[in-house]
């Protein structure tokens, strides 16, 4: 690496560090989503009455859906990190909205299934 290239990289240190912080925030989010999904599914089978098939299926959908969403977020975050790194180095930046929209839609679907699970459980208790 020449002296000019090294100085050029020092100019963009803040952008590279911000890119890394964003990546780590996405990874923390993925870990939290997977953890909450597995916890909710585990609690259903440890505490709940597992004799109802619809409740079991909904609990499995929430748990496995959260795991899939976590994996997708990690893939998107890694892709965005490398893409943003290249863009910082070349001085060109294009905002990517696909990972954010996909994660949001998937999280909404998982949340709706969780709400459906609670409604079914409540109706079966009454």
N, CA, C and O of each residue as an XYZ file, in Angstrom:
504
protein
N       0.859     -1.180      0.000
C       0.000      0.000      0.000
C       0.901      1.237      0.000
O       1.822      1.349      0.809
N       0.625      2.148     -0.907
C       1.434      3.358     -1.001
C       1.042      4.345      0.092
O       0.029      4.172      0.770
N       1.849      5.366      0.250
C       1.591      6.389      1.272
C       0.291      7.132      0.976
O      -0.447      7.470      1.902
N       0.004      7.388     -0.282
C      -1.226      8.087     -0.663
C      -2.447      7.236     -0.337
O      -3.435      7.749      0.188
N      -2.392      5.934     -0.643
C      -3.505      5.046     -0.343
C      -3.738      4.948      1.159
O      -4.885      4.905      1.604
N      -2.665      4.911      1.947
C      -2.790      4.834      3.396
C      -3.445      6.102      3.944
O      -4.309      6.019      4.817
N      -3.051      7.259      3.451
C      -3.673      8.510      3.892
C      -5.129      8.564      3.472
O      -5.973      9.063      4.215
N      -5.431      8.053      2.285
C      -6.813      8.009      1.812
C      -7.680      7.176      2.752
O      -8.804      7.565      3.070
N      -7.161      6.027      3.198
C      -7.911      5.180      4.105
C      -8.134      5.859      5.454
O      -9.186      5.673      6.066
N      -7.175      6.634      5.924
C      -7.339      7.352      7.186
C      -8.437      8.398      7.097
O      -9.090      8.694      8.097
N      -8.652      8.964      5.909
C      -9.723      9.938      5.731
C     -11.096      9.318      5.953
O     -12.028     10.005      6.370
N     -11.225      8.037      5.680
C     -12.520      7.366      5.768
C     -12.644      6.467      6.986
O     -13.496      5.579      7.009
N     -11.821      6.677      7.987
C     -11.852      5.850      9.190
C     -13.206      5.920      9.882
O     -13.734      4.887     10.293
N     -13.776      7.101     10.021
C     -15.079      7.243     10.686
C     -16.163      6.470      9.960
O     -17.000      5.829     10.596
N     -16.158      6.521      8.629
C     -17.173      5.797      7.869
C     -17.014      4.286      8.042
O     -18.007      3.568      8.165
N     -15.775      3.805      8.053
C     -15.554      2.372      8.237
C     -15.985      1.926      9.635
O     -16.582      0.861      9.794
N     -15.681      2.739     10.643
C     -16.086      2.392     12.001
C     -17.603      2.447     12.160
O     -18.182      1.615     12.858
N     -18.246      3.410     11.524
C     -19.711      3.488     11.565
C     -20.326      2.273     10.865
O     -21.333      1.733     11.323
N     -19.722      1.849      9.762
C     -20.193      0.664      9.050
C     -20.084     -0.566      9.949
O     -20.986     -1.405      9.975
N     -18.983     -0.669     10.682
C     -18.797     -1.801     11.582
C     -19.795     -1.766     12.738
O     -20.327     -2.807     13.124
N     -20.054     -0.583     13.293
C     -21.047     -0.465     14.376
C     -22.441     -0.851     13.892
O     -23.194     -1.501     14.617
N     -22.781     -0.458     12.684
C     -24.082     -0.818     12.128
C     -24.188     -2.325     11.952
O     -25.218     -2.922     12.263
N     -23.122     -2.935     11.453
C     -23.101     -4.388     11.289
C     -23.308     -5.086     12.634
O     -24.108     -6.016     12.738
N     -22.594     -4.640     13.645
C     -22.724     -5.259     14.965
C     -24.121     -5.047     15.560
O     -24.623     -5.913     16.277
N     -24.744     -3.913     15.271
C     -26.114     -3.678     15.739
C     -27.080     -4.663     15.083
O     -27.977     -5.186     15.744
N     -26.900     -4.916     13.791
C     -27.746     -5.905     13.101
C     -27.530     -7.301     13.686
O     -28.484     -8.064     13.835
N     -26.288     -7.637     14.015
C     -25.996     -8.953     14.592
C     -26.652     -9.080     15.970
O     -27.220    -10.125     16.286
N     -26.579     -8.031     16.790
C     -27.250     -8.054     18.103
C     -28.753     -8.218     17.933
O     -29.390     -8.944     18.697
N     -29.318     -7.553     16.945
C     -30.748     -7.678     16.686
C     -31.103     -9.112     16.305
O     -32.098     -9.656     16.785
N     -30.301     -9.719     15.453
C     -30.552    -11.100     15.042
C     -30.483    -12.050     16.237
O     -31.320    -12.941     16.375
N     -29.489    -11.860     17.093
C     -29.356    -12.714     18.276
C     -30.566    -12.553     19.189
O     -31.072    -13.541     19.722
N     -31.031    -11.330     19.374
C     -32.198    -11.084     20.224
C     -33.457    -11.723     19.646
O     -34.242    -12.318     20.384
N     -33.654    -11.607     18.343
C     -34.845    -12.185     17.718
C     -34.837    -13.705     17.835
O     -35.860    -14.307     18.160
N     -33.697    -14.324     17.574
C     -33.595    -15.781     17.701
C     -33.819    -16.201     19.155
O     -34.506    -17.188     19.418
N     -33.250    -15.466     20.083
C     -33.419    -15.790     21.497
C     -34.851    -15.678     21.964
O     -35.340    -16.551     22.680
N     -35.530    -14.617     21.571
C     -36.925    -14.429     21.970
C     -37.812    -15.490     21.340
O     -38.722    -16.008     21.987
N     -37.553    -15.815     20.081
C     -38.340    -16.855     19.409
C     -38.177    -18.214     20.049
O     -39.159    -18.926     20.261
N     -36.941    -18.582     20.361
C     -36.727    -19.888     20.989
C     -37.248    -19.912     22.419
O     -37.733    -20.943     22.884
N     -37.154    -18.794     23.115
C     -37.695    -18.718     24.475
C     -39.210    -18.877     24.470
O     -39.759    -19.628     25.277
N     -39.888    -18.174     23.567
C     -41.351    -18.267     23.535
C     -41.811    -19.670     23.162
O     -42.777    -20.181     23.728
N     -41.128    -20.287     22.220
C     -41.478    -21.652     21.835
C     -41.192    -22.633     22.969
O     -41.997    -23.525     23.240
N     -40.051    -22.470     23.629
C     -39.694    -23.357     24.740
C     -40.666    -23.206     25.904
O     -41.059    -24.196     26.521
N     -41.052    -21.972     26.202
C     -41.994    -21.759     27.305
C     -43.340    -22.418     27.027
O     -43.984    -22.937     27.940
N     -43.760    -22.398     25.778
C     -45.033    -23.048     25.439
C     -44.973    -24.532     25.776
O     -45.894    -25.076     26.385
N     -43.892    -25.180     25.380
C     -43.812    -26.617     25.589
C     -43.450    -26.999     27.021
O     -43.743    -28.114     27.453
N     -42.815    -26.088     27.766
C     -42.489    -26.389     29.162
C     -43.650    -26.097     30.105
O     -43.893    -26.849     31.049
N     -44.365    -25.006     29.849
C     -45.410    -24.562     30.768
C     -46.809    -24.858     30.247
O     -47.695    -25.247     31.007
N     -46.999    -24.669     28.946
C     -48.335    -24.764     28.370
C     -48.863    -26.178     28.265
O     -48.139    -27.158     28.441
N     -50.151    -26.251     27.971
C     -50.818    -27.527     27.729
C     -50.549    -27.907     26.281
O     -51.106    -27.300     25.367
N     -49.705    -28.903     26.066
C     -49.287    -29.249     24.703
C     -50.251    -30.210     24.017
O     -49.937    -30.751     22.958
N     -51.408    -30.424     24.605
C     -52.395    -31.324     24.002
C     -53.149    -30.692     22.840
O     -53.815    -31.404     22.089
N     -53.065    -29.393     22.673
C     -53.793    -28.709     21.591
C     -52.873    -28.553     20.387
O     -51.836    -27.893     20.460
N     -53.263    -29.159     19.299
C     -52.419    -29.177     18.110
C     -52.221    -27.785     17.526
O     -51.109    -27.452     17.115
N     -53.263    -26.962     17.477
C     -53.150    -25.624     16.866
C     -52.157    -24.764     17.636
O     -51.376    -24.026     17.036
N     -52.185    -24.855     18.956
C     -51.246    -24.088     19.769
C     -49.817    -24.561     19.557
O     -48.891    -23.753     19.487
N     -49.641    -25.865     19.455
C     -48.300    -26.415     19.215
C     -47.747    -25.950     17.874
O     -46.578    -25.577     17.771
N     -48.588    -25.974     16.855
C     -48.150    -25.551     15.518
C     -47.795    -24.068     15.520
O     -46.767    -23.680     14.966
N     -48.626    -23.243     16.132
C     -48.352    -21.803     16.177
C     -47.077    -21.504     16.963
O     -46.302    -20.628     16.579
N     -46.858    -22.223     18.056
C     -45.628    -22.019     18.832
C     -44.401    -22.411     18.015
O     -43.376    -21.732     18.064
N     -44.506    -23.493     17.272
C     -43.391    -23.908     16.413
C     -43.143    -22.912     15.287
O     -41.994    -22.654     14.928
N     -44.209    -22.353     14.730
C     -44.059    -21.356     13.663
C     -43.355    -20.116     14.194
O     -42.472    -19.571     13.533
N     -43.743    -19.667     15.390
C     -43.110    -18.485     15.974
C     -41.630    -18.753     16.254
O     -40.779    -17.926     15.926
N     -41.320    -19.893     16.855
C     -39.932    -20.205     17.181
C     -39.061    -20.394     15.954
O     -37.972    -19.825     15.872
N     -39.527    -21.185     15.001
C     -38.721    -21.419     13.800
C     -38.703    -20.198     12.896
O     -37.701    -19.945     12.226
N     -39.793    -19.434     12.863
C     -39.812    -18.195     12.077
C     -38.816    -17.180     12.601
O     -38.159    -16.487     11.824
N     -38.702    -17.093     13.915
C     -37.719    -16.181     14.505
C     -36.297    -16.625     14.177
O     -35.427    -15.791     13.931
N     -36.062    -17.926     14.171
C     -34.734    -18.432     13.821
C     -34.394    -18.124     12.364
O     -33.277    -17.710     12.056
N     -35.358    -18.327     11.474
C     -35.139    -18.023     10.060
C     -34.900    -16.532      9.861
O     -34.022    -16.134      9.095
N     -35.685    -15.711     10.552
C     -35.491    -14.261     10.451
C     -34.109    -13.860     10.946
O     -33.457    -13.015     10.332
N     -33.655    -14.447     12.039
C     -32.309    -14.153     12.543
C     -31.225    -14.504     11.538
O     -30.269    -13.750     11.356
N     -31.377    -15.652     10.884
C     -30.407    -16.056      9.859
C     -30.434    -15.084      8.683
O     -29.382    -14.692      8.177
N     -31.632    -14.693      8.247
C     -31.742    -13.729      7.143
C     -31.105    -12.391      7.503
O     -30.437    -11.776      6.671
N     -31.308    -11.943      8.724
C     -30.725    -10.672      9.147
C     -29.201    -10.758      9.143
O     -28.530     -9.814      8.727
N     -28.651    -11.875      9.600
C     -27.195    -12.035      9.584
C     -26.662    -12.025      8.154
O     -25.634    -11.408      7.877
N     -27.359    -12.705      7.250
C     -26.936    -12.720      5.840
C     -27.008    -11.322      5.247
O     -26.062    -10.868      4.604
N     -28.134    -10.631      5.461
C     -28.280     -9.269      4.935
C     -27.243     -8.329      5.528
O     -26.671     -7.503      4.816
N     -26.997     -8.450      6.837
C     -26.041     -7.562      7.499
C     -24.634     -7.770      6.960
O     -23.906     -6.805      6.730
N     -24.255     -9.011      6.760
C     -22.922     -9.295      6.234
C     -22.779     -8.781      4.803
O     -21.756     -8.201      4.439
N     -23.814     -9.000      4.004
C     -23.789     -8.495      2.630
C     -23.687     -6.966      2.609
O     -22.880     -6.403      1.869
N     -24.513     -6.299      3.427
C     -24.485     -4.838      3.475
C     -23.149     -4.310      3.987
O     -22.655     -3.294      3.499
N     -22.561     -4.995      4.969
C     -21.268     -4.564      5.494
C     -20.218     -4.570      4.392
O     -19.494     -3.590      4.216
N     -20.133     -5.673      3.648
C     -19.122     -5.747      2.587
C     -19.428     -4.782      1.449
O     -18.513     -4.197      0.869
N     -20.706     -4.610      1.125
C     -21.087     -3.671      0.070
C     -20.762     -2.233      0.477
O     -20.223     -1.467     -0.321
N     -21.088     -1.872      1.714
C     -20.795     -0.516      2.187
C     -19.292     -0.271      2.285
O     -18.823      0.840      2.037
N     -18.538     -1.311      2.648
C     -17.080     -1.172      2.702
C     -16.528     -0.836      1.320
O     -15.696      0.061      1.181
N     -16.987     -1.549      0.310
C     -16.548     -1.255     -1.062
C     -16.975      0.149     -1.488
O     -16.213      0.866     -2.137
N     -18.195      0.537     -1.119
C     -18.689      1.856     -1.499
C     -17.911      2.970     -0.805
O     -17.644      4.009     -1.410
N     -17.549      2.765      0.447
C     -16.738      3.759      1.154
C     -15.382      3.903      0.471
O     -14.886      5.014      0.281
N     -14.792      2.772      0.107
C     -13.480      2.807     -0.528
C     -13.510      3.449     -1.913
O     -12.536      4.080     -2.324
N     -14.619      3.293     -2.632
C     -14.705      3.882     -3.974
C     -15.304      5.284     -3.952
O     -15.227      6.002     -4.949
N     -15.895      5.678     -2.837
C     -16.473      7.024     -2.739
C     -17.864      7.140     -3.323
O     -18.340      8.250     -3.565
N     -18.528      6.016     -3.556
C     -19.888      6.007     -4.114
C     -20.780      5.272     -3.124
O     -20.404      4.214     -2.618
N     -21.969      5.827     -2.839
C     -22.860      5.186     -1.871
C     -24.272      5.124     -2.428
O     -24.823      6.118     -2.898
N     -24.845      3.917     -2.360
C     -26.243      3.704     -2.723
C     -26.928      3.028     -1.545
O     -26.454      2.009     -1.043
N     -28.034      3.594     -1.112
C     -28.768      3.054      0.025
C     -29.531      1.802     -0.394
O     -30.179      1.783     -1.440
N     -29.452      0.761      0.426
C     -30.169     -0.483      0.162
C     -31.347     -0.595      1.119
O     -31.162     -0.619      2.335
N     -32.552     -0.663      0.577
C     -33.730     -0.764      1.430
C     -34.283     -2.189      1.483
O     -35.129     -2.482      2.327
N     -33.827     -3.076      0.605
C     -34.356     -4.445      0.566
C     -34.190     -5.187      1.890
O     -35.160     -5.782      2.358
N     -33.011     -5.187      2.518
C     -32.879     -5.913      3.788
C     -33.793     -5.373      4.889
O     -34.350     -6.143      5.672
N     -33.943     -4.078      4.944
C     -34.789     -3.480      5.981
C     -36.252     -3.837      5.736
O     -36.963     -4.216      6.668
N     -36.701     -3.720      4.499
C     -38.090     -4.047      4.180
C     -38.380     -5.530      4.391
O     -39.425     -5.880      4.940
N     -37.484     -6.393      3.968
C     -37.686     -7.833      4.133
C     -37.729     -8.218      5.604
O     -38.593     -8.989      6.021
N     -36.805     -7.687      6.388
C     -36.793     -7.985      7.820
C     -38.059     -7.479      8.495
O     -38.623     -8.164      9.349
N     -38.505     -6.298      8.125
C     -39.711     -5.729      8.720
C     -40.944     -6.558      8.393
O     -41.762     -6.837      9.270
N     -41.074     -6.948      7.141
C     -42.236     -7.753      6.738
C     -42.220     -9.100      7.453
O     -43.254     -9.553      7.945
N     -41.071     -9.733      7.513
C     -40.954    -11.030      8.173
C     -41.275    -10.909      9.658
O     -41.945    -11.779     10.213
N     -40.811     -9.851     10.307
C     -41.085     -9.640     11.724
C     -42.565     -9.369     11.973
O     -43.114     -9.804     12.985
N     -43.208     -8.657     11.059
C     -44.647     -8.414     11.177
C     -45.407     -9.732     11.081
O     -46.342     -9.961     11.848
N     -45.017    -10.604     10.146
C     -45.684    -11.896     10.000
C     -45.513    -12.736     11.259
O     -46.477    -13.335     11.735
N     -44.303    -12.789     11.804
C     -44.071    -13.555     13.034
C     -44.894    -12.974     14.183
O     -45.449    -13.722     14.987
N     -44.975    -11.654     14.262
C     -45.762    -11.020     15.324
C     -47.243    -11.341     15.180
O     -47.925    -11.577     16.177
N     -47.745    -11.350     13.954
C     -49.154    -11.697     13.733
C     -49.435    -13.151     14.124
O     -50.494    -13.446     14.680
N     -48.507    -14.049     13.842
C     -48.676    -15.446     14.262
C     -48.652    -15.537     15.784
O     -49.412    -16.311     16.365
N     -47.799    -14.765     16.433
C     -47.762    -14.758     17.898
C     -49.075    -14.237     18.477
O     -49.580    -14.781     19.460
N     -49.629    -13.191     17.875
C     -50.923    -12.662     18.329
C     -52.009    -13.719     18.125
O     -52.860    -13.915     18.992
N     -51.975    -14.397     16.979
C     -52.935    -15.466     16.720
C     -52.800    -16.574     17.760
O     -53.803    -17.122     18.217
N     -51.575    -16.903     18.132
C     -51.344    -17.906     19.168
C     -52.006    -17.495     20.480
O     -52.681    -18.304     21.116
N     -51.814    -16.238     20.887
C     -52.401    -15.776     22.148
C     -53.927    -15.737     22.083
O     -54.597    -16.047     23.067
N     -54.471    -15.363     20.943
C     -55.929    -15.355     20.791
C     -56.483    -16.771     20.886
O     -57.488    -16.999     21.559
N     -55.835    -17.723     20.218
C     -56.287    -19.119     20.273
C     -56.197    -19.657     21.700
O     -57.124    -20.309     22.181
N     -55.098    -19.386     22.363
C     -54.946    -19.839     23.750
C     -56.013    -19.230     24.655
O     -56.566    -19.916     25.514
N     -56.301    -17.954     24.464
C     -57.305    -17.284     25.292
C     -58.693    -17.864     25.018
O     -59.473    -18.093     25.942
N     -58.993    -18.099     23.735
C     -60.321    -18.634     23.402
C     -60.492    -20.045     23.925
O     -61.602    -20.426     24.295
N     -59.440    -20.826     23.968
C     -59.533    -22.189     24.480
C     -59.630    -22.215     26.000
O     -60.136    -23.180     26.574
N     -59.151    -21.169     26.648
C     -59.257    -21.096     28.109
C     -60.644    -20.670     28.557
O     -61.101    -21.051     29.635
N     -61.315    -19.877     27.726
C     -62.630    -19.333     28.091
C     -63.729    -20.293     27.833
O     -64.893    -19.983     28.087
